[in-house]
């Protein structure tokens, strides 16, 4: 029963992540706007399909087409069809305040149930006479005073939709893997320093569970990619580099399985696990950041910031890392206890 | 090594048929792709179950070994 509380704690925190991460709704968003283009000077009706929106339940629905920070027009007519579908009519002005033939416009919708939500570059407006610059018609839209809605909701991202919840599992698995591998490499160093076999057993057990988390991470990432990037595997740097790192770690398991001499196996695998961990850091953290990648946080854009990981996601993401690390430690502990027992039986037999 | 290969293989076997092209994919993509989250949690659960199963078997073997010596 020694230190049982953290095992229960890990399980409870994971339960909290499971329930909260699945029950809390996603913010409303716009999935499609048809038609997606318009001409200057025409009255046009857009069919807008939303996700998690409440057009009919809302008493006041407003919509704008926004050109830039000071130029916007408001909808002349709004017709609600269903909760998730509505028709917005705009009269596009003949003149635009910018001198470009094609201008992207963002659609902003606000209602008192859902609050405000945006579809950037929803419509491309073709300007008939781009030399006549006038922003007059764009200035009196009354944009602003958006409805404020209470309660926590996860951010809506196009394409991602509900899969944003995978953040709590796929990404947290990698973070937890790192924690376990760090413990593994710590015990490898301790073994090389002291020569105590207990550190060899601990190092191997933590590494094994860490590698298991890595394999889970690859599989879950592959599933997520199928839903969002429409393929199980892409030539994305991060994917390939992580696969290489995992292969290096799989070789660690081969190495441990290949030698029957205990002392030699312990020394070899301890040194190899230090090498594998050192190789893991550039492969996972440095190389993917130097080129473009589909993953957030690579190719220059910061991850764990802004809309990628907002405060509502943090509420479950960080506890998930802690929970998975605790559960991983629990599993490692079971392996350690098994190995110690096996060692004892072997010694008795000799 | 064998353990992890089989673990990967079995998890993939559980997931792949669900993700085959056609009608089942449309079903999986409904409700804002929530089923990707279901599959991800299922993968983790199946993986941990396999680990427990294998540990159980190894322990049973060890128990038998101890019993035989007595």
Interface residues (C-beta under 8 A of the other chain):
Chain A: X18 X22 X26 X51 X52 X161 X162 X163 X165 X166 X169 X170 X173 X211 X212 X215 X216 X219 X220 X223 X224 X226 X227 X228 X250 X253 X254 X257 X327 X331 X334 X335 X338 X341 X342 X345 X348 X349
Chain B: X1 X4 X7 X8 X11 X12 X15 X19 X28 X29 X31 X32 X33 X34 X36 X37 X39 X40 X41 X43 X44 X47 X48 X51 X55 X58 X59 X62 X65 X66 X69
